[in-house]
Amino acid sequence: MMGLWIRMRFILGVLAVCSVVSLAAPLHAQPQVAPVNPDASAVNEQTLLQQVPRIEGRIDIPNETASVLIQPAGRVWRYFHEVILHWTGVIVILGMIALLGLAYLIMGRIRISAGRSGAKVPRFNSFERFSHWLTAATFVVLGLTGLNITFGKLLLLPIIGPEAFTSFSEAAKYVHNFVSFAFVVGLVLIVVMWMKDNIPRKVDIVWLKEGGGFIRSKHPTAGRFNAGEKLVFWFALGAGAAVSVSGYLLLFPFYVTNIAGMQIAQVVHSIIAVLFIAIIIAHIYIGTLGMEGAFEAMSTGSVDLNWAKEHHELWLEDEIAKGRVPRMPASASPAE
Amino acid sequence: MARMKFLCDAERCIDCNACVTACKNENEVPWGINRRRVVTINDGKPGERSVSMACMHCTDAPCASVCPVHCFYTTADAVVLHSKDLCIGCGYCFYACPFGAPQYPKVGNFGSRGKMDKCTYCTGGPEADGTAAEYDKYGANRLAAGKLPICAEMCSTKSLLAGDGDIIAEIYKDRVKTRGYTSGAWGWTTAYHEGIAV
């Protein structure tokens, strides 16, 4: 009995020591240097770099983040930032503008084919419009100040000179940092308000198959939002979340990530932002120049009855059924 | 003109941190910033080596090319310097630097960065050599006075070498031949695209 007890105590003791060691090990293993050949006279930079992407060690000063000795990935990130990002930005953004220009030249403005009825249907209330314009205004500010960080030195610096460009860019940096919070507020409001109207439905497939409103002979119907708007909504939600999260990782250095993490965050932030800008340029086009009667939905809050009938018939029927729109003669005839 | 480089002979570095202290003192480096640091690899294990690291004044420096405001410049001695008047504290050089050289005084809210600070190879900045304005922003300009960086000059084991790249490479090669082994010129391949073949 006594022997068993001693053996038990021994086993428990061993377990306790093991657990302490295993708990302590990750702390001591912080440099994360893979075991090197013990026969080698010393650790060697090239050998280490083949095993790990960056060399870390122990440092005496309190700044733990300085314990990374060498991280050659910085040069890779430089290549991304100076070559890949520049070309992606130019191709995606200018490509989208060219595409829209082409669409305008070929199709022109999408008119209300039945003409204006003169009757108005309320589409967005003032709070919805406030949320939209909060997001929109902050997006434009963030987009321009962000593009300045990547393209300013190529486009603006040669024109206004280094001192003026620095003053502008420093202000732009602070604006970008602080305005981001307002953008997130706007984005959250939009998502909460419009999520339920943006859930994909069967009509969306038909809408997409018929080419949206872009093929003149067809007038695919839609609910409050058509499939195109829904795509913009879900893209804005995903891209907005991605740029926000990656942006805050960069805004709070070393709170969550190390430098390697910040390089990835910057890649995500910039690539998503470039795509976001291109999509929003298309969104702006279709909401203003590209389609008659669309902009007033977000400016005055109501749309023409015939516009609603042509683009969002299911929604209009709903609104009428709910009594939000005075029942009109079935053929709300053109005003002319 | 010389092509100035740093070379830390890891066989000799004893992790005394005198280079770190001397640099802070000579350049009145801002609070919380260490332009030079000593990192110990494989601490307490066989083959442990300590390496003193600062800005390596890279060939084709990544910090300079990613800078959104072009505040970097390279001197005739191939020292990579920057203008604190032009720096906007965006942090890009610090993402790109392979050696963790750029650092920022913390100013204002959350991660707001002040003007970047880094090793100047004791060469001051864009202001006129040896002026008070230059000293205020960048610290000492020893090179203009014909002296090498203080960190290397006062290294007690002569582990840290500064000077023309070819000359310090020769000194290093001689050492390696004499003692018969080496752990390599740390950071050279990354910084200068070439190691030291012995």
Interface residues (C-beta under 8 A of the other chain):
Chain A: P31 V33 V36 P38 A40 S41 A42 V43 N44 E45 Q46 L48 I55 E56 G57 R58 I59 D60 I61 N63 T65 A66 S67 V68 L69 I70 Q71 P72 A73 G74 R75 W77 R78 H81 E82 N148 I149 T150 G152 K153 L157 P162 E163 F165 T166 S169 E170 K173 Y174 N177 L250 L251 F252 P253 Y255 I259 M262 Q263 Q266
Chain B: A10 E11 D15 N17 V20 G32 N34 R37 V38 V39 T40 I41 N42 D43 P46 G47 E48 R49 S50 V51 M53 P62 S65 V66 C67 P68 V69 H70 C71 D85 L86 C87 I88 G89 C90 G91 Y92 F94 Y95 A96 C97 P98 F99 G100 F110 G111 S112 R113 Y181 S183 G184 W186 G187 T189 T190 G195
